[in-house]
Amino acid sequence: MGLTGGRLRRAAVVGLALGLVALSAPAATAANTVTDSTAGGSTVADSTVGVVPSRVRDPWLWQATVGQRPAGPAALVFFTDRTRYFESTGVLVARDGAYRLIPIGIAEGHGLLSPDGRHYLRPQSGELLDLTTGRQRRTVTPGLHPFAWSPDGRRVLGTRSNDDPVISYGPDNQQLNDPEKPDDLLVVDPYQGTEQVVAAGTFAAHNGAAWSPGGDLVAVTGSPDVPAQLAERQRLVVLDPAGGGPRWQVDLGDRRILAGPAAWHPDGRRLALLAFDGCAGPRCTAEQAAARTWRIEFLDTATGQAVGQALPAGTSASGVIGWRGNDPILRYVSETEADTDQQAVLAALSPDGGREVLVTTPVGSTNLAVPGDLLTPAAFGGSEPRPSPFAAPPWLYLVLTVPLLLAAALLTRHLGRRRSAAPAPSA
């Protein structure tokens, strides 16, 4: 039996209602998930066992940003240009498996995750992004390049360039300024905005830094002067950031660097360096740099003398980001001709040279970070969450809803015209 005009209108209204429910349900679900995870109601967020996913995937092009739909503390963040921004973008994978984007400004660089995974500190701009609320505020004087959070998550060690942007000359052609001023090593409070200059000696530029497990000492590397900077030679200094000057220092040459923000071994007695065999210096080609073979060497943190056995690390090693017992967890970023073909992974090294892959990112990823509170208990082996296509910006739901509303209005109008044009039933 055919439907009358009234039944057709009711069917159109019911279909429209069901469509709106389908569109709004994912948003409500996402909002409830955020509330649960940030308020401690999520069982995943309450436990650190197996929280870090073993594999992550590219987000959807329409994936919501952290500001549009906060998702709670990070399980990890990776960086890729395979997003709707078509340039390097942070991808947050929350502890409940939700995916969100962290847009990055032009030439901004990659920021730092706080140890509890709740905040992301942007380099240069000094802005702190709260991943649980989506709010962002400038808390640090612009120009800071952050290296590492302190173990307690209250301070950040970083550097700020003092170079003048251009050279100025006087009437007699005398140089009035110095465009190559030594950089400042700073300890900043990213929540209060306070900062303290650390007396680490003179550096033309700082290349990396790491905190000791107790937060009472720091290790910093960099080039002591411009000639060393041009030759890519570095010096390592260990000191108390509260004052007192360097405890010791060693020249690393052009084949050794600090192993990363987690270079300090958890026992506090050893400091890890990344050393390589292969082409060294600024004249190396990209192919020669990619062919370098890396190893981890250790220095005694009390004396600066070499200690222990070196660990082979293979190629493409880019830094130690944590430890699983005595085994260092390294970040690897494959070296390729095009950045779009790179891939970042995390792997644990064993004393016998074995390598266990812990986290794999999609091809095209150029970096990867895991918060410290998940690195300390080695909370790896989590599930492999897929990005939800429904975790979209609110404007996308509006775009999808408007055509439904227009279609329903046109259908209702059409049916109304048909009914009014129909002949009246005979008596």
Secondary structure, DSSP 8 states (H G I E B T S, - for coil): ----HHHHHHHHHHHHHHHHHHHHHHHHHHHHHHHHHHHT--HHHH--TT-SBSB-----TT--BTTTS---SEEEEEEES-STT-S-EEEEEETTS-EEEE---TT----EE-TTSSEEE-TTT-EEEETTT--EEE-S-TTEEEEEE-TTSS-EEEEE----SS--B-TTS-B-S-TT---EEEEE-TTT--EEE------SEEEEEEE-TTSS-EEEEEESSHHHHHTT-EEEEEE-TTSS-EEEEEEEETSEEE--TT-B-TTSSEEEEEEEES--STT--HHHHHT-EEEEEEEETTT--B-S--EEEESSEEEEEEEETTEEEEEEE---SSGGG--EEEEEE-TTS-EEEEEE--TTEEEEE--HHHHTTT---B------TT---HHHHHHHHHHHHHHHHHHHHHHHHHHHHS-----
